[in-house]
């Protein structure tokens, strides 16, 4: 029997996303490999999504990312409206064998609340699991809904009730890892790059300060709140400070940005992103949180760029210290490691990415989790027509 999976990417960004979009990039990477393996995919996303699938549906015509950090009473209906559309689809059809959900908190709670009327479901946890303690700490989703992490360290920090619903973890992947071990060596510049949304947990303020101290040019590449380009943020004026990431950037990061030694270039995507990463002496992760997944980490390795990072979260799982990167528990030592990163061999990074982080590896692991979830779920009780 051909497996049909409803892939719930959520209402925030199109799939693939136009630039930044960690979860949406994961979905865009996973789905083509699943379809190559014979899985039929029904995508729940927004109307601007262009990823080839067997079917798609949406509640919103375009992504709602710009609303994501507005006050709760202004945006609390967005995820719920999207999930209402998913539930309507599940009630209206009987061909969905499994739901693979990626919507934070609301996706898990909604699928659990469906009870026996819902198909088996796998909810992937992409974020910090110290969030939502009342939900995760008291979860009872029955035998139909299971969760997986994107790293072992992420699940190790999860509340016990959430771990009891876990079927394991699957590391993230990137299409850049395919045949990365055969890619020609790229010429390296003298700069380091921090790739990702500018937010306190990513530590761009620390990274900028350390880079200035040791004299290594640093490029900060990623959005500030909903603003993807410096010109967009400048045009937004003082009203933009209502966004916490904008306040963090303005107060803690911008004082270090001089346009020369430290630059913020906004969101980069596609070839521009790849060239920026491939040409860097190091991909820099001065983390202040327990990084759960690390998409940018595996992208950097696939492009032959060693990782310099705080040894937090998934980083020790993804990076071999002294071979594919340099890790430390000492924030102040990070700057010195930036200088040492040029001694590592980019070919080792590419070989590791080709072995561990291809979409084919990720898809095969998810197929195994799908089977676990389906085998463990009770028979579905459909509503009468």
C-alpha positions, 0 to 999 in steps of 0.5 A: 500500500502506498503511504499518504502523509499529510505534511503540516508545515504551518501558516508562517512561511511558504515552502520553500521559504524565500530566505530565512525559514528553518522549519520550512527549509526542513520540509522542503528538503524532506518532501522530495526524498519521501516522494522519491521513495514512493510516499504520497505527500499532501502539503498543508502550508500557505498559498504561495508555496511552490514545492512540488507535492501530490496535493496541497491546501492552505487557509492563508494565501501568503505567509504570516511570519510578519505577525509572529511576534506581535502581542498574543491577542492580535495573532492567537488565531493564526495557528488555530485557523490553520490547524482548523483547516487541517482538522477539516481535511482529516475529517473529510477524507480517509486516505491520510495514513499519517500526519507529520506535523511541524507547528509549534505547540498548537499542532501537537495539542490539536492532533492529540485532542482529535483522539480516535477520530484522527490518523496516527501523527508524528509531531517534530519538535524543532525548538527549545523544549523548556518552552510550554512547560504546562503542555509538555509536562502534562502531555497525554496524547494517547497511543496515536500521537508521537513526537520526535526530536531533531537531536538527542540533546534536545530530547534529553532536556525534555519533560518526562511526559514528552519523552514518554511520547518520543520515538527518537530523533532525526538530525537535520539535513541539507541538499548541499550535502549530496556529493559534497565529498566530491565538490572542488575546494573553494577559496576561503576569505578571511571573514567568519559568518553568523547565519541565522535569525538575529535573536539573543539565543544565537548570540550575535552580540557576543560574536560581534564583540569577540570578532572585533577583539581578535580582528576577524571580519564578521558577517551577520546574515539573517533577519531582525524580526520581520525585517529581512534587509537593513533598508526595511528596518531603517524604514520601519522607524521607532515602531519597529522596537515593539519587536523584541528581536529589533530591540535586541539588535538595536541595543546589543548588536548594532553598537558593534556593527561598523560596516567594515569589521562587523557587517549586517547584510540581512537575509541571504538565500540561494546562491548568495547564501551558499557563496557566503558560507563556502567562502568563510574561514568559519561558520560562527555559532556563539550560542547562548541557548541549547541549539536544538537542530542546527540547520546552518551547522550542517549547511556549513559543513556541506560547503566545506566550512569549519564550525566554531561554536559554543558547545551547547545543544546539538553542536557536539552531536554534529561537529567533531572537535578538532576535525570539522570544527572547534567547540568550547564551553568558554565564551571568551575562548571563542574568539581565539578559536576563530583564528585557529579555524583556518587550520582545519581541512574543509574536505573533512567537513564535506566528507562528514556532511556527505556521510551523515547529513544528506536528505536521503539519510533523513528521509529513510530515518523518517520512514522508519519513524512513520512505521513505528508510529503507525504500528503503535497506533490503535485502529482509527475510528472514523466518524459516520458519513 
